[in-house]
Amino acid sequence: MASRPGLSLKFLCVGFSRGHDADFMNRIANFGNQRGNFVFIDSYEENWRETLNESLLDSLEMALESSAKLKFAIKNLPNGYEQEFKCE
C-alpha cells in the first residue's frame, strides 16, 4: 500500500461455518485503508442461501461505493433475538 498512495483497499469477508474465526475475519475486514465488512452466514439455517445473496449484494454495493443506506443486523439466535437496522 505504501508504494501506491492513491490505491484504495477495502476487504469484504464472509464467514460460513459456526467454527470460523470471527476475530480473524474482522481483522481482515479492517485491514485496508477503508472500512470493510464482515458477514457471518449460518449455513445451518434454513434460509442461508437468501441470506448469502443479500449479504453479497450488500457487499457489492459497498465495494462500488453506491449511495445505498447503511444497514446492519444483530442476531443472537440462542436467545431468539434478531433485529435489522437501516439508516435513513
mmCIF file of the C-alpha atoms, coordinates in Angstrom:
data_MODEL
# 
_entry.id   MODEL 
# 
loop_
_atom_site.group_PDB 
_atom_site.id 
_atom_site.type_symbol 
_atom_site.label_atom_id 
_atom_site.label_alt_id 
_atom_site.label_comp_id 
_atom_site.label_asym_id 
_atom_site.label_entity_id 
_atom_site.label_seq_id 
_atom_site.pdbx_PDB_ins_code 
_atom_site.Cartn_x 
_atom_site.Cartn_y 
_atom_site.Cartn_z 
_atom_site.occupancy 
_atom_site.B_iso_or_equiv 
_atom_site.pdbx_formal_charge 
_atom_site.auth_seq_id 
_atom_site.auth_comp_id 
_atom_site.auth_asym_id 
_atom_site.auth_atom_id 
_atom_site.pdbx_PDB_model_num 
ATOM 1  C CA . MET A 1 1  ? 0.000   0.000   0.000  1.00 0.00 ? 1  MET A CA 1 
ATOM 2  C CA . ALA A 1 2  ? 2.810   2.419   0.786  1.00 0.00 ? 2  ALA A CA 1 
ATOM 3  C CA . SER A 1 3  ? 4.171   2.148   -2.754 1.00 0.00 ? 3  SER A CA 1 
ATOM 4  C CA . ARG A 1 4  ? 0.741   3.033   -4.226 1.00 0.00 ? 4  ARG A CA 1 
ATOM 5  C CA . PRO A 1 5  ? -0.521  6.028   -2.236 1.00 0.00 ? 5  PRO A CA 1 
ATOM 6  C CA . GLY A 1 6  ? -3.617  6.509   -4.436 1.00 0.00 ? 6  GLY A CA 1 
ATOM 7  C CA . LEU A 1 7  ? -4.688  2.898   -4.034 1.00 0.00 ? 7  LEU A CA 1 
ATOM 8  C CA . SER A 1 8  ? -7.874  2.345   -2.040 1.00 0.00 ? 8  SER A CA 1 
ATOM 9  C CA . LEU A 1 9  ? -8.299  -1.007  -0.284 1.00 0.00 ? 9  LEU A CA 1 
ATOM 10 C CA . LYS A 1 10 ? -11.495 -2.371  1.230  1.00 0.00 ? 10 LYS A CA 1 
ATOM 11 C CA . PHE A 1 11 ? -11.882 -6.009  2.276  1.00 0.00 ? 11 PHE A CA 1 
ATOM 12 C CA . LEU A 1 12 ? -15.301 -7.667  2.347  1.00 0.00 ? 12 LEU A CA 1 
ATOM 13 C CA . CYS A 1 13 ? -15.358 -11.024 4.161  1.00 0.00 ? 13 CYS A CA 1 
ATOM 14 C CA . VAL A 1 14 ? -17.942 -13.776 4.536  1.00 0.00 ? 14 VAL A CA 1 
ATOM 15 C CA . GLY A 1 15 ? -17.774 -16.499 7.211  1.00 0.00 ? 15 GLY A CA 1 
ATOM 16 C CA . PHE A 1 16 ? -19.780 -19.663 6.543  1.00 0.00 ? 16 PHE A CA 1 
ATOM 17 C CA . SER A 1 17 ? -19.224 -22.160 9.317  1.00 0.00 ? 17 SER A CA 1 
ATOM 18 C CA . ARG A 1 18 ? -20.045 -21.866 13.005 1.00 0.00 ? 18 ARG A CA 1 
ATOM 19 C CA . GLY A 1 19 ? -16.407 -22.726 13.665 1.00 0.00 ? 19 GLY A CA 1 
ATOM 20 C CA . HIS A 1 20 ? -14.909 -19.816 11.709 1.00 0.00 ? 20 HIS A CA 1 
ATOM 21 C CA . ASP A 1 21 ? -12.555 -17.368 13.430 1.00 0.00 ? 21 ASP A CA 1 
ATOM 22 C CA . ALA A 1 22 ? -14.654 -14.186 13.721 1.00 0.00 ? 22 ALA A CA 1 
ATOM 23 C CA . ASP A 1 23 ? -11.795 -12.147 15.231 1.00 0.00 ? 23 ASP A CA 1 
ATOM 24 C CA . PHE A 1 24 ? -9.538  -13.034 12.311 1.00 0.00 ? 24 PHE A CA 1 
ATOM 25 C CA . MET A 1 25 ? -12.255 -12.237 9.751  1.00 0.00 ? 25 MET A CA 1 
ATOM 26 C CA . ASN A 1 26 ? -12.868 -8.865  11.437 1.00 0.00 ? 26 ASN A CA 1 
ATOM 27 C CA . ARG A 1 27 ? -9.139  -8.092  11.317 1.00 0.00 ? 27 ARG A CA 1 
ATOM 28 C CA . ILE A 1 28 ? -9.135  -8.842  7.578  1.00 0.00 ? 28 ILE A CA 1 
ATOM 29 C CA . ALA A 1 29 ? -12.218 -6.631  7.055  1.00 0.00 ? 29 ALA A CA 1 
ATOM 30 C CA . ASN A 1 30 ? -10.490 -3.730  8.823  1.00 0.00 ? 30 ASN A CA 1 
ATOM 31 C CA . PHE A 1 31 ? -7.051  -4.206  7.275  1.00 0.00 ? 31 PHE A CA 1 
ATOM 32 C CA . GLY A 1 32 ? -7.469  -1.887  4.286  1.00 0.00 ? 32 GLY A CA 1 
ATOM 33 C CA . ASN A 1 33 ? -7.284  1.884   4.295  1.00 0.00 ? 33 ASN A CA 1 
ATOM 34 C CA . GLN A 1 34 ? -11.085 1.966   4.036  1.00 0.00 ? 34 GLN A CA 1 
ATOM 35 C CA . ARG A 1 35 ? -13.502 0.232   6.389  1.00 0.00 ? 35 ARG A CA 1 
ATOM 36 C CA . GLY A 1 36 ? -14.518 -3.167  5.090  1.00 0.00 ? 36 GLY A CA 1 
ATOM 37 C CA . ASN A 1 37 ? -17.229 -5.556  6.164  1.00 0.00 ? 37 ASN A CA 1 
ATOM 38 C CA . PHE A 1 38 ? -17.513 -8.988  7.748  1.00 0.00 ? 38 PHE A CA 1 
ATOM 39 C CA . VAL A 1 39 ? -20.699 -11.048 7.457  1.00 0.00 ? 39 VAL A CA 1 
ATOM 40 C CA . PHE A 1 40 ? -21.455 -14.427 9.022  1.00 0.00 ? 40 PHE A CA 1 
ATOM 41 C CA . ILE A 1 41 ? -23.744 -16.764 7.106  1.00 0.00 ? 41 ILE A CA 1 
ATOM 42 C CA . ASP A 1 42 ? -25.039 -19.612 9.258  1.00 0.00 ? 42 ASP A CA 1 
ATOM 43 C CA . SER A 1 43 ? -25.172 -22.449 6.750  1.00 0.00 ? 43 SER A CA 1 
ATOM 44 C CA . TYR A 1 44 ? -27.240 -24.479 9.222  1.00 0.00 ? 44 TYR A CA 1 
ATOM 45 C CA . GLU A 1 45 ? -30.123 -22.028 8.929  1.00 0.00 ? 45 GLU A CA 1 
ATOM 46 C CA . GLU A 1 46 ? -32.923 -22.939 6.538  1.00 0.00 ? 46 GLU A CA 1 
ATOM 47 C CA . ASN A 1 47 ? -32.742 -19.665 4.576  1.00 0.00 ? 47 ASN A CA 1 
ATOM 48 C CA . TRP A 1 48 ? -28.952 -19.406 4.391  1.00 0.00 ? 48 TRP A CA 1 
ATOM 49 C CA . ARG A 1 49 ? -28.966 -19.042 0.590  1.00 0.00 ? 49 ARG A CA 1 
ATOM 50 C CA . GLU A 1 50 ? -31.207 -15.959 0.734  1.00 0.00 ? 50 GLU A CA 1 
ATOM 51 C CA . THR A 1 51 ? -29.046 -14.501 3.497  1.00 0.00 ? 51 THR A CA 1 
ATOM 52 C CA . LEU A 1 52 ? -25.942 -15.143 1.399  1.00 0.00 ? 52 LEU A CA 1 
ATOM 53 C CA . ASN A 1 53 ? -27.490 -13.452 -1.657 1.00 0.00 ? 53 ASN A CA 1 
ATOM 54 C CA . GLU A 1 54 ? -28.464 -10.398 0.371  1.00 0.00 ? 54 GLU A CA 1 
ATOM 55 C CA . SER A 1 55 ? -25.035 -10.206 2.004  1.00 0.00 ? 55 SER A CA 1 
ATOM 56 C CA . LEU A 1 56 ? -23.226 -10.450 -1.325 1.00 0.00 ? 56 LEU A CA 1 
ATOM 57 C CA . LEU A 1 57 ? -25.430 -7.733  -2.822 1.00 0.00 ? 57 LEU A CA 1 
ATOM 58 C CA . ASP A 1 58 ? -24.770 -5.507  0.201  1.00 0.00 ? 58 ASP A CA 1 
ATOM 59 C CA . SER A 1 59 ? -21.036 -6.171  -0.118 1.00 0.00 ? 59 SER A CA 1 
ATOM 60 C CA . LEU A 1 60 ? -21.144 -5.344  -3.831 1.00 0.00 ? 60 LEU A CA 1 
ATOM 61 C CA . GLU A 1 61 ? -22.870 -2.048  -3.060 1.00 0.00 ? 61 GLU A CA 1 
ATOM 62 C CA . MET A 1 62 ? -20.150 -1.277  -0.512 1.00 0.00 ? 62 MET A CA 1 
ATOM 63 C CA . ALA A 1 63 ? -17.406 -2.222  -2.966 1.00 0.00 ? 63 ALA A CA 1 
ATOM 64 C CA . LEU A 1 64 ? -18.889 0.022   -5.649 1.00 0.00 ? 64 LEU A CA 1 
ATOM 65 C CA . GLU A 1 65 ? -19.461 2.795   -3.098 1.00 0.00 ? 65 GLU A CA 1 
ATOM 66 C CA . SER A 1 66 ? -23.093 3.169   -4.061 1.00 0.00 ? 66 SER A CA 1 
ATOM 67 C CA . SER A 1 67 ? -25.395 5.617   -2.371 1.00 0.00 ? 67 SER A CA 1 
ATOM 68 C CA . ALA A 1 68 ? -27.198 2.764   -0.593 1.00 0.00 ? 68 ALA A CA 1 
ATOM 69 C CA . LYS A 1 69 ? -28.087 3.470   3.001  1.00 0.00 ? 69 LYS A CA 1 
ATOM 70 C CA . LEU A 1 70 ? -26.036 1.904   5.770  1.00 0.00 ? 70 LEU A CA 1 
ATOM 71 C CA . LYS A 1 71 ? -27.649 -1.149  7.343  1.00 0.00 ? 71 LYS A CA 1 
ATOM 72 C CA . PHE A 1 72 ? -26.664 -3.852  9.737  1.00 0.00 ? 72 PHE A CA 1 
ATOM 73 C CA . ALA A 1 73 ? -28.230 -6.756  11.589 1.00 0.00 ? 73 ALA A CA 1 
ATOM 74 C CA . ILE A 1 74 ? -27.756 -8.044  15.118 1.00 0.00 ? 74 ILE A CA 1 
ATOM 75 C CA . LYS A 1 75 ? -28.598 -11.684 15.725 1.00 0.00 ? 75 LYS A CA 1 
ATOM 76 C CA . ASN A 1 76 ? -28.396 -13.792 18.857 1.00 0.00 ? 76 ASN A CA 1 
ATOM 77 C CA . LEU A 1 77 ? -30.206 -16.941 17.771 1.00 0.00 ? 77 LEU A CA 1 
ATOM 78 C CA . PRO A 1 78 ? -29.802 -18.901 21.034 1.00 0.00 ? 78 PRO A CA 1 
ATOM 79 C CA . ASN A 1 79 ? -31.719 -16.108 22.789 1.00 0.00 ? 79 ASN A CA 1 
ATOM 80 C CA . GLY A 1 80 ? -34.174 -15.611 19.939 1.00 0.00 ? 80 GLY A CA 1 
ATOM 81 C CA . TYR A 1 81 ? -33.050 -12.023 19.244 1.00 0.00 ? 81 TYR A CA 1 
ATOM 82 C CA . GLU A 1 82 ? -32.816 -10.647 15.722 1.00 0.00 ? 82 GLU A CA 1 
ATOM 83 C CA . GLN A 1 83 ? -33.042 -7.021  14.602 1.00 0.00 ? 83 GLN A CA 1 
ATOM 84 C CA . GLU A 1 84 ? -32.070 -5.216  11.418 1.00 0.00 ? 84 GLU A CA 1 
ATOM 85 C CA . PHE A 1 85 ? -31.254 -1.517  11.331 1.00 0.00 ? 85 PHE A CA 1 
ATOM 86 C CA . LYS A 1 86 ? -31.361 0.715   8.267  1.00 0.00 ? 86 LYS A CA 1 
ATOM 87 C CA . CYS A 1 87 ? -30.151 4.288   8.451  1.00 0.00 ? 87 CYS A CA 1 
ATOM 88 C CA . GLU A 1 88 ? -32.259 6.800   6.601  1.00 0.00 ? 88 GLU A CA 1 
# 
